[in-house]
Amino acid sequence: MSSSFSFPTSIIFGAGSLAELPDRLGRMGVRRPLVVTDPGLLQTDAYQRFERVSQGRWPVFSGVHPNPIEEDVEAALEAYMKEGADSVIALGGGSALDVGKIVRLRIKRPNRTLRQFNFDDDWSGLPPCVTIPTTAGTGSEVGRSSVIIIDGKKKVIFHPALLASLAVLDPELTLGLPPKLTAATGADALTHCIESFTSPVFHPLCDGIALEAIHRIGAALPRAVHNGGDLDARGQMLVAAMMGGIAFQKDLGATHALAHPLSSICGLHHGTANALCLPVVMEFNAARKPGLYRRVAIALELSDVSDAAACRRVRELLQDIGLGGGLRAHGVTEAHLNDLTDQAYDDACHQTNPVPVTKAELRALYEQAL
């Protein structure tokens, strides 16, 4: 059985690289992009930096929810058509990037909803999309999927055509990110890398990328949280998050299966949900597959390269950035467990966990994470 690999997205990285955007759009033949973002970003320094570059020339849709829903995509489609746009700039965190990427499916087929998405249809010729992350977490800027809540459940819609034409990674856009959000998005990137590396799916390119990103996150994330003005740490985290977005095309694991329902049912930020579940899942996996996290320990520059050391270091790192404790502190109770477990078991991510996990074990992991 053969495997195929590709990493085609063009990426600009560096402080001030946003200034290159108008020239890049011109070279792409783009005249009137729709800017897709969320309402909170409009009040930030990052958006002011963007406006200095855009000079207010491009229409803006700012209706994306923190956990994006199908209606966000429909409203973005309406704005695109109304404004006569010819492309999309997805600006913000993972939610805005996901909506900006996937609205192009609706633009190509305006008479077919996301519920009717068919992977095997011809999705070539989607409008160009430029992704500009203002957080360092999801890696959605280089991802080939979008996560949208449909009928109360997080749905992952995947297709290589969803890849952006260009990603702009400018660490200056993340300087104003509050410590709490810096921590949560950074924890998301860390979870992507650890879960993709340990997934049993064969993808050696992703393995190498994931390990290097873990190394960068271990060094840079505490600095970025505790000193938000550290431009080097911000840049390292943007790069690492992007690398995590590439790596997890390999697949994810039980942590994400647990985290997705925590967002759709309990409203937790996705990165926070990952952070609160990752340590218990790592310990569960390590007990059943000794040696699984040895290379993660090496990437984190630990002298002790045991599973226990890797699990302990990840837990300590998350505590250091303010994401220790349990789910109960975030409003999750035993009353949620049945619904959470049902959705977690239906989530495909646990199918590529490094060890099999049953529905009862997913519930037990929630109980430990409480």
N, C-alpha and C positions, 0 to 999 in steps of 0.2 A: 504493500500500500504506500503510495507516494504522498509527500507533503509539499505545500507551496507557500512561499513567503513573499511579502512586499511591504515596503515602507515609503510610500510615494509622496507624502505631504511636504510641500515646501515650507520652511520655517525661517523666520527672521528672529534673532535673539540679540538682546543688548539694551542697556539703558539708553532711552531716547529713540529706540528703533521705530516707535510709533510714527515718527516724522516721515518715514519712508512710505507710509500708507497711500497718500494720494498718487504718488508716482507709480506704485505697484498696481493700484486700481486702473490707472490709465493704460498700463501695459497689458492688463487683462481685458481691456475693452469695456470696462465698467463705467457707466455714467451716473446712474441713480440707484445706489444701494439703499435697501431698507435696513436701518439699524435696529436690531432686536436686543432688548435689554430688560431689566427689571426696574420697578419704580424707585427702590432704595438707592440704586447706583446713581440716579440723576442728581443726588445731593452730595456726591463724593468728589474728592480731589481728582480721582481717576477719570471721572466723567468730564471734569473741567479740562483736564489735559487732552482728552479726546476731542472736546469741542474746539480747542485751539487749533487742532489739526484739521477737523472737519469744516470749521468756520460756519457751522449751522447749515451746510448745503444739502444735507441728506435727511429724508424723513425718518422719524423715530417711532418705533412701537415699544412701549415700556410696560406692558401688561403681564410679564411673566411672573408666576408665583414661585416661592422658594422651593416647593416641590411641584414641578410643572404638571399641569393637567391638560387633557385633550382640548379643552376650551381655549387654552392659551394659544395652541397651534392654530385653531380656527380663527381666532381674533387676529393673529399675525398674518394669516392668509388674506383676510379681509383688508388689512392695512396695505399689504403688498399690492393687491389688485387696485385698491383705491388710489394709491400713490403712483401707480405706473412704474413701479420699481423694476430693475433688471437683474438684481443680485441681492445678496444678504451679507450684512456685517453682524456677526453674533458677538456681542460685547458684554462681558460680565463673568459671573461664576458659571458652574456647570449647568445650572438650570437654563440660563439664557443661551448658552452655547447649544444645548440639546434642542431647544425650541427653534433656534435659528437654523440649525442643520436640517431638522426634519420637516420644517414647513415647506421645504423645496419639494418633498414628495407630494404634498397637497397642491403645490403650484403646478407641478407636471400633470397631476391627475385631479383636478378640482372637483370632480364628481365622485371621488372615491374617498371614504374616510380612512383614518388610520386603522380602524378595526378591520378594514378590508385589505390591509397591506398584504401583498403577495411577493415574497422574496424573488420568485422566478420571473416576474414581469421585467420588461425592459425599462431600467431606470437610468439609462444613459442620457446625457444632455441636460442634467439638472442645472438650474441657475448657479453661477459662481457663488462661493461662500468664503468669507474671510473670518476666521475666529480670532478673537482677542481676549484672552483670559485676564481677569482682574483678581483672581484668586489662584493659589497654587495647590490644587487638589485633585480635581476629577480627571484631568488629562483629556477632557472631552474635545479640546481643540484639535487633537490628532486622532480621535477615536472614530470608528466606523459604526457607531450605534448612538441611539438616543433613548433616554429613560423617561417615559411619560406615564402619569397616572391615568388609567382608563377604567371606568367603572369601579373606582376605589382600590385598584390594584396597580402596582408598578409594573409596567410592561416595557421590556427591552426590545426595541426594533432595530435590527441589524441589517446593514447592507454596505458593501464597499463603496457604493455611489455616494454615501453620506459623508465620506471624507471631505474635509475642507480643501479648497484650492490653495489656501495660504493661511498659516498661523503666525501671528505676531506676538512674540514673548518679550514684553518690555517690563522689567522689574520695577520701574518707576510707577507703574500703574498699581502695584500692590503695596506701596509704601504706607498708604493710609488705612490698610486693613487692620481692624482691631485685633488685639491678642487672642480673644476667644475664637474669632473666625479664622485667624491664622492657624491656630491649633487644630481646629476641627477639619479644615481643608487639608492641612498637612497630614493629619492622621488618616484621611481618606487616601492620600497618595501612598503613604506607608502600607496601608492595607492592600491596595492594588498590587504593590510590588511583592509583598510577602505571599499573598494568595496566588498570584500568577506564577511566581517561581516554584511554589510547592505543588501546583496543579500537575496531575500526571499526564496532561496533554503534551505531545511532543512538539516543541518549538524552541530549539536551542538559541535562536537569536533573541527571543523574548527572555530566556533565562539570563543571558548575559546582561541585557539591558536592565532587568529587574534588580539584579544584584548590585550593579553600579548605582542605580537610583537609591536603593536601601542605604548604601554607603553615604551618599550625598545627604539624604534625609537625616540620618543619624547625627551627622555633624552640623547641619544647617538649621533644622527645625527648632531646636531650643533657642538658638540665636535669634531667629526670625520672630519667635513669640516674645522673648524677653527684651529685645531691642528692635522694634519695628522699623527703625531707620537704617538698619544694617543692609545696605543695598546689595552687598555680595551675598549675604544669606538669602535675601529675597530672590536674587537671580538663581542661586543654586536650587532653591525650592521650586521655582518655575520650571527649570530644566528637569528636575527630578519628577515633578508631577506629569510633565509631558512624556517622560520616559515611561512612567507608570501607565499612562494612557495607551502607549504602544504595547507595553508588555502584556496588559490584560486582554489583548485580542486573543492570547493563548487560552485564557479563561480564568475564573475566580474560584471561590470555595464557599464553605459554610458560613463564614463571617458575613459575606454579602447576602446570603440567603436569609440570615437573621436580621440584617440591617434594613433591607428593603421594606418589610412590613412595619418596622418601627417608624419609618417615615410616613407610609401611607395610612397607618392606623393611629399612631400616636403623635405624628407631626414632628418627630425628631429630625434635626439636621442630619443628612446622610453621613457626613464625616464623624459627627459625634456618635451616631449609632454604631458605626464601624469600630470606633475607639473603645466603646464600652463592651463590645462583643469579642474583639480580636484576642485579648489575652486568654479568655476561657476556651476559645476554639483552638488556639495554638497548643494549650496544655492538653486538650482532648486529643488532638492529632498526634502530638509527640508521644503520648502514652501508648498509642497504637502503632506508631511507625517510628521507632527509635532512629535517631540520626537525621531526621527530616530537616531540622533547622540548623545543622552544623555550618553550612555555608552562609546562612543568614547571620550567625554569630561572627563569622569571619568578616563579612561585609560591615558589621557594626564595630569591628576592630576590638573584639573581646579576646582576652588571653585564654579564657575558658571557652572552648568552642562546643560545649554540650548543648543539647536541647534546652535543658533547665536554665542555662545561662542566657540563651537567646530569649526564652520566654520571660525571664526575670528582667532583662534589659528593656524589652519592649514595654512591659508593664511600668517600669521605672520612668521610661521616657514619656509615656502618656501621662503619668502622674505629675512629672516635672512641668508639663505644659498645661496642666489644669484639667486633664481628662481622666483622672482616676475615679474611684467610686463606682456606683452601680446605676442600673436603669431606674431604680425606684426614685432616685433624686431628680429624675427627669419626668416624673409623672406616670411611669409604667407600673402597673400593679398586677397581682395575680388574676384579676378580672379580665385582663387583656390576653392572657396566655393562650387560651383556646384559639382565638382568631389569629393571633400572631403565629402560632405553630402551624395552623392550616395553611396560611399564606407562605410561610417559610418552606414548608414541605413541597408546595406547588412551584416554588422558585427553582429554576434550572441550575442556579449557581452551585447548590450543594452536590449536584451530580458530578462535578469535577473537583470536589474536595479530595485531598490526597488519600483519605480513607473513607469508606462508606459511612453514611450517617442516616439513622432511622428517624422516623417522625418523633418517636419517644425521646430519642437522644437530642433532637433539636429543642424539644420542650425543656429537657433537663438543662441544656445550655442556657436557655432563657432564664431558668430559675437560678442558675449559678451567677448569671450576669445581673440579676436583680440587686 
